[in-house]
Amino acid sequence: MKPDISADSDELSRKVAEWLVNYIQHVLDTKDRFTIALSGGSTPQKLYHLLSGPPYAEKINWKAIHFFWGDERYVPYQDDRNNAKMAFTTLLEKVPVEKNNIHRMRTDIEPDDAAAEYETILRSYFKRDEKSFDLVLLGLGDDAHTLSLFPGYDVMFEKEKWVRAFFLEKQQMFRITLTVPVINMASQIIFLVTGGDKAMPVSQVIYGMHQPDLYPAQMIQPYNGQVQWYLDKAAAKEIS
């Protein structure tokens, strides 16, 4: 699909919020739950703020939504770098969600144990031969990584496990991440990308040669779902 280009991050966030309200309702017209994998970062943060207030908050059946995360930094929940903390403070503490429908990646146990526990949760929700999430929100790093799928790490080529933990050398921390197999089972995947520093990786990922070793986000190709890119003008400047 052709990328959707907005003037700035505010316009992008409004577009996605309006689309999301309609999409959630469409899914809930046919089943009793909506599953979403949240992303960290500044662009989703703006989206979460919008969704937590009028006019969007009252249009969403929050009790039917089941929340997951695409990846997590292995830092305590109280740490501002924690993706779950950001989502709670900007969205989940402000809307009437069901606590049992919120599934954080734990950072209070060993990383491999946290990954295994999260995989068990996911497999209780989704079967291997079915679709997984109704929606996955993704961002893009200036090195073309998405989730915690970084260039030079074998985690992005994982075939069997749905969740992996690994040590990211350049950040000197463990990361816990969903892997390509479960992401590509999703019904809908959205990339939210803003800023001129993302322009070149955006162009390479969408239109460049298939080189996932260099551009891990190219691995995101849903089997029977759709992927859509929402960009601001700065992030889209290398796209002709």
C-alpha positions in Angstrom: 0.0 0.0 0.0 1.1 3.5 -0.7 2.4 5.3 2.5 0.1 7.8 4.1 2.0 11.1 4.4 1.0 13.8 6.9 2.3 17.3 7.4 3.5 16.6 10.9 3.3 14.2 13.8 0.1 15.9 15.1 -1.8 15.3 11.8 -0.4 11.8 11.6 -1.6 11.0 15.2 -5.1 12.3 14.4 -5.4 10.2 11.2 -4.3 7.1 13.0 -6.6 7.7 16.0 -9.6 8.2 13.7 -8.7 5.1 11.7 -8.2 3.0 14.9 -11.6 3.9 16.3 -13.3 2.7 13.2 -11.1 -0.4 12.9 -11.7 -1.5 16.5 -15.5 -1.2 16.0 -15.3 -3.1 12.7 -13.4 -6.0 14.4 -15.7 -6.0 17.5 -18.7 -6.3 15.1 -17.6 -9.8 14.4 -15.9 -11.0 17.6 -15.9 -10.2 21.3 -12.3 -9.1 21.7 -9.7 -6.9 20.0 -6.0 -7.6 20.5 -3.3 -5.0 20.0 0.5 -5.0 20.4 1.7 -1.6 21.5 4.9 0.2 20.6 7.2 2.5 22.6 8.6 5.7 21.3 7.6 9.4 21.0 5.2 9.0 18.0 3.0 6.4 19.7 3.1 8.4 22.9 1.3 11.3 21.1 -1.2 8.8 19.7 -1.9 7.3 23.1 -2.5 10.8 24.6 -5.1 11.5 21.9 -6.9 8.1 22.4 -7.1 8.8 26.1 -9.3 11.9 25.7 -12.3 13.2 23.8 -13.5 12.6 21.2 -11.8 9.2 20.8 -11.9 7.7 24.3 -15.7 7.5 24.5 -15.9 5.8 21.1 -13.8 2.8 22.0 -15.0 -0.3 24.0 -12.0 -0.4 26.2 -13.2 -3.4 28.2 -13.0 -5.6 25.0 -9.4 -4.7 24.2 -6.5 -6.9 25.2 -3.2 -5.1 25.4 0.3 -6.6 24.6 3.7 -5.1 23.8 5.9 -5.6 20.8 9.1 -5.3 22.8 10.5 -4.1 26.1 13.7 -2.8 27.5 14.9 -4.9 30.4 14.6 -2.1 33.0 12.4 -1.8 36.0 8.8 -0.7 35.4 9.5 2.5 37.3 12.2 3.5 34.8 11.2 6.1 32.2 12.7 3.9 29.5 10.1 1.2 30.2 7.7 0.9 27.3 4.9 -0.3 29.5 5.2 2.6 31.9 4.9 5.0 29.0 1.7 3.3 27.8 0.2 3.3 31.3 0.9 6.9 32.1 -0.3 8.2 28.7 -3.3 5.8 28.1 -4.0 2.8 30.2 -4.4 4.7 33.5 -6.9 7.1 31.9 -9.4 4.8 30.2 -11.6 2.0 31.6 -9.5 -1.0 30.6 -9.8 -4.4 32.3 -6.7 -5.1 34.3 -6.7 -8.8 33.3 -6.6 -7.8 29.7 -3.2 -6.1 30.1 -0.1 -8.2 29.5 3.2 -6.6 30.3 6.5 -8.1 29.5 8.0 -8.7 33.0 11.4 -7.2 33.9 11.5 -8.4 37.5 12.6 -12.0 36.6 15.4 -13.2 34.4 15.1 -12.1 30.7 14.9 -15.6 29.3 12.2 -16.5 31.9 10.3 -13.4 31.0 10.4 -14.2 27.3 9.2 -17.8 28.0 6.4 -16.6 30.2 5.2 -14.1 27.6 5.3 -16.8 24.9 3.1 -19.0 27.0 0.6 -16.1 27.3 0.6 -15.5 23.5 0.1 -19.1 22.7 -2.9 -19.2 25.0 -4.4 -16.4 22.9 -3.3 -17.4 19.4 -2.9 -20.7 17.6 0.0 -21.4 15.2 -2.3 -21.8 12.2 -4.5 -18.8 12.9 -4.0 -15.0 12.8 -2.5 -13.4 15.9 -3.0 -9.7 16.8 -5.8 -7.7 15.3 -3.3 -4.8 15.2 0.4 -4.3 15.8 1.8 -0.8 16.1 5.5 -0.5 15.0 8.1 2.2 14.8 11.3 2.4 12.9 14.8 3.2 14.2 17.4 5.2 12.3 19.2 1.9 11.7 16.0 0.4 10.2 15.3 -1.8 13.2 11.7 -2.3 14.4 10.6 -3.9 17.7 14.0 -5.1 19.1 15.0 -6.6 15.8 18.4 -4.9 15.3 20.9 -5.4 12.5 23.6 -8.0 13.3 21.5 -10.0 15.7 20.1 -13.5 14.9 16.8 -12.8 16.7 15.4 -11.3 13.6 15.7 -14.6 11.8 14.0 -16.6 14.6 11.6 -19.2 13.0 10.0 -21.0 16.0 9.9 -18.9 19.1 7.4 -16.0 19.3 9.3 -14.2 22.0 13.1 -13.8 22.5 15.4 -12.1 25.0 18.9 -11.1 24.1 21.6 -8.7 25.2 22.0 -5.6 23.0 25.6 -4.6 23.1 25.3 -1.0 22.0 22.8 -0.2 24.7 24.4 -2.5 27.3 21.0 -4.0 28.3 18.8 -6.9 27.7 15.8 -6.6 25.4 12.7 -8.7 25.2 10.9 -8.8 21.8 8.2 -10.4 19.8 9.7 -12.2 16.7 8.8 -12.2 13.1 6.6 -15.3 13.0 4.0 -14.0 15.4 4.1 -10.5 14.0 3.6 -11.7 10.5 0.5 -13.6 11.6 -1.2 -10.3 12.5 -4.3 -9.0 10.6 -3.1 -5.4 10.5 0.4 -3.9 11.0 1.0 -0.1 11.1 4.3 1.6 11.1 4.3 5.1 12.6 7.4 7.1 11.6 8.3 10.7 12.1 11.4 12.8 11.7 14.0 13.5 9.0 16.5 11.1 10.6 14.2 8.3 9.5 13.9 9.4 5.9 16.6 7.2 4.5 15.7 4.0 6.4 12.1 4.5 5.4 13.0 4.7 1.7 15.3 1.7 2.0 12.9 -0.5 3.9 9.9 0.2 1.6 11.5 0.6 -1.8 15.1 -0.7 -1.5 16.5 -4.1 -2.3 15.5 -6.8 0.1 18.5 -6.8 2.5 17.0 -7.6 6.0 20.6 -8.0 7.4 20.8 -4.3 6.9 17.2 -3.3 7.1 15.5 -5.6 9.7 12.1 -3.9 9.2 11.9 -5.6 5.8 11.2 -8.8 7.6 7.7 -7.5 8.5 5.6 -9.0 5.7 2.3 -10.3 7.1 1.2 -13.6 5.7 -2.5 -12.9 5.3 -2.7 -9.4 6.7 -2.0 -5.9 5.7 0.8 -3.4 6.5 0.4 0.3 6.3 3.0 3.1 6.7 2.0 6.4 8.3 4.7 9.0 7.8 5.2 12.7 8.4 6.6 14.9 5.6 10.1 14.8 7.1 10.2 11.0 7.3 8.9 10.8 3.7 11.3 13.2 2.1 13.4 10.5 0.4 10.3 9.0 -1.2 9.7 10.3 -4.7 
